[in-house]
Amino acid sequence: MKKPKPRPGIMDIELYIGGKSTVEGMPNILKLSSNENPSGPPLAAKQALISAGLSLHRYPPSDHLDLRSAIAKIHGLDVSKIICGCGSDELISLLCRAYAGPGVEVIHTSHGFLMYRICAMAAGATVVSVLEKDRHVDVDAILNAINSNTGVIFIANPGNPTGTKILDVEIERLIKGTPKDVLVVLDGAYADYVNGWDGGAKFVESQANVVMLRTMSKMYGLGGLRVGWGYAPQHIIDVLDRVRAPFNLSVPALLAGEAAVKDKEFVNAHRKQNNAARTWLAAELLKIGVQSDPSEANFILARFSDQAQAEACDDYLQSIGVLVRRVGSYGLPNALRITVPDMAGCERVIAGVKSFFGGNSYEL
Ligand SMILES: *Cc1c(COP(=O)(O)O)cnc(C)c1O
C-alpha cells in the first residue's frame, strides 16, 4: 500500500530515551539519571510560575526581552546577541536546520551529547564522529576531521557524559584552526558548575563563527519547564530568529526562567554544595575501586571493569531504588553516569555500590 514517506535518513535516527524516573512498586526513588538539581529550582521561580498561571490566556512575547535582559545583566553579556530556546535542545536543532543539511558534515565527538547527532541527522546532514582521547575532547582530532564540506562543530564543555572540561587555550586552538565559515558551537550546559568561568562567551565576542549554548535545566532545576539560551554573533541571531517558532517559550517558562536567572545566591550555593558532594562521592567510589575522571559538572562517570559489571551494578542499584544512567549509546558501555545528589543521596549511592561489590544486602 502507498503511504507517505519521510525524508531519507530520518528513520536511521536512534530514538533519544530520557533517564528512568520510576520503578514499578518502588517508593522512595533516588533519580540520578538526568543530571537534575536535587533541590529543584529557586523559590522565586516557583512563585513566578504560580503568578504566570493567572495569565495563560495571553500569548507570550516573541522577543523574550525580559528574560534576555535578565540573562544579559547577570552574565555581563550583550542582550542583542542572546536567543532563547525551548531548552537548549531546540537551539541545537535550529542551528542544524539553518547551517547544516544534505551534503554538509556536522562534527561531534565520540562521547558527545546525543542531540548533536540526532538534530544533524534530522536536518539531513552527514554526521562525523571524532574520537575523544581518554574521554576528553581531542582538538587535534577535530581539526583533522575538518574538510570543505564541514558546516558545524559541536562540543560540550564540560562534556556529557564524561564530565571532563578542556581549557580555554584548547578552545582557542580549535577556533584558530577552524575555517571562518564553519560554525563552532560551545555547549555550556554545565558551565554553571565551573566557578568563575564564562562558558566561552568571550569567544563569541571576538569571532563571527562561535556560538555558546546554555540551559536552565541543570543548575537552575528547570528541566521540566524547558528554558535554554544561546549567545551568538548578531548575524547568526538574525538567522535563528527566522527559523524558530515565534512563541517557542511559554509565559510560565519566560517568567520562571527570569526569576531563576536573577537568583545569583542560589547558583553560588548550589555550585558549592554540588562540587563538595561530587568530590566526596568520587573519593568514596575510588575507595571501593570504582574510578572516574575529575568531573566539572553535576555528575560523575563511574567506570567499571567491563560492561557486564557496569550493567549488573546498574541493575542492583535499580533494585534498591537508585536510578543512574547507562551510557553504552555514548560509546561508554563499561561506565555509569551518576548525577550528584545531596549528601544523604551520596551516602545512599555509596552504600548501594558497596553492597553490590560486597554482597551485603542494603537496607532501604
Ligand atoms: C542537558 C543538556 C542539554 C540540553 O538541555 P535542555 O534541557 O534542552 O536545555 C544540552 N547539552 C548538554 C550537553 C546537556 O547535557
The ligand as a Tripos MOL2 file, in Angstrom:
@<TRIPOS>MOLECULE
LIG
   15    15     1     0     0
SMALL
NO_CHARGES

@<TRIPOS>ATOM
      1 C1         21.0690   18.5880   29.2770 C.3       1 LIG1
      2 C2         21.9260   19.0350   28.1680 C.ar      1 LIG1
      3 C3         21.4630   19.9150   27.1810 C.ar      1 LIG1
      4 C4         20.0530   20.3350   26.9540 C.3       1 LIG1
      5 O1         19.2900   20.6960   27.9120 O.3       1 LIG1
      6 P1         17.8590   21.3300   27.6650 P.3       1 LIG1
      7 O2         17.0520   20.6990   28.7290 O.co2     1 LIG1
      8 O3         17.3730   21.0240   26.2960 O.co2     1 LIG1
      9 O4         18.0900   22.7860   27.8480 O.co2     1 LIG1
     10 C5         22.3200   20.3430   26.1990 C.ar      1 LIG1
     11 N1         23.5750   19.9160   26.1660 N.ar      1 LIG1
     12 C6         24.0590   19.0710   27.0730 C.ar      1 LIG1
     13 C7         25.4600   18.6410   26.9620 C.3       1 LIG1
     14 C8         23.2440   18.5840   28.0860 C.ar      1 LIG1
     15 O5         23.7260   17.7020   28.9570 O.3       1 LIG1
@<TRIPOS>BOND
     1     1     2 1
     2     2     3 ar
     3     2    14 ar
     4     3     4 1
     5     3    10 ar
     6     4     5 1
     7     5     6 1
     8     6     7 2
     9     6     8 1
    10     6     9 1
    11    10    11 ar
    12    11    12 ar
    13    12    13 1
    14    12    14 ar
    15    14    15 1
@<TRIPOS>SUBSTRUCTURE
     1 LIG1         1 GROUP 0 **** ****
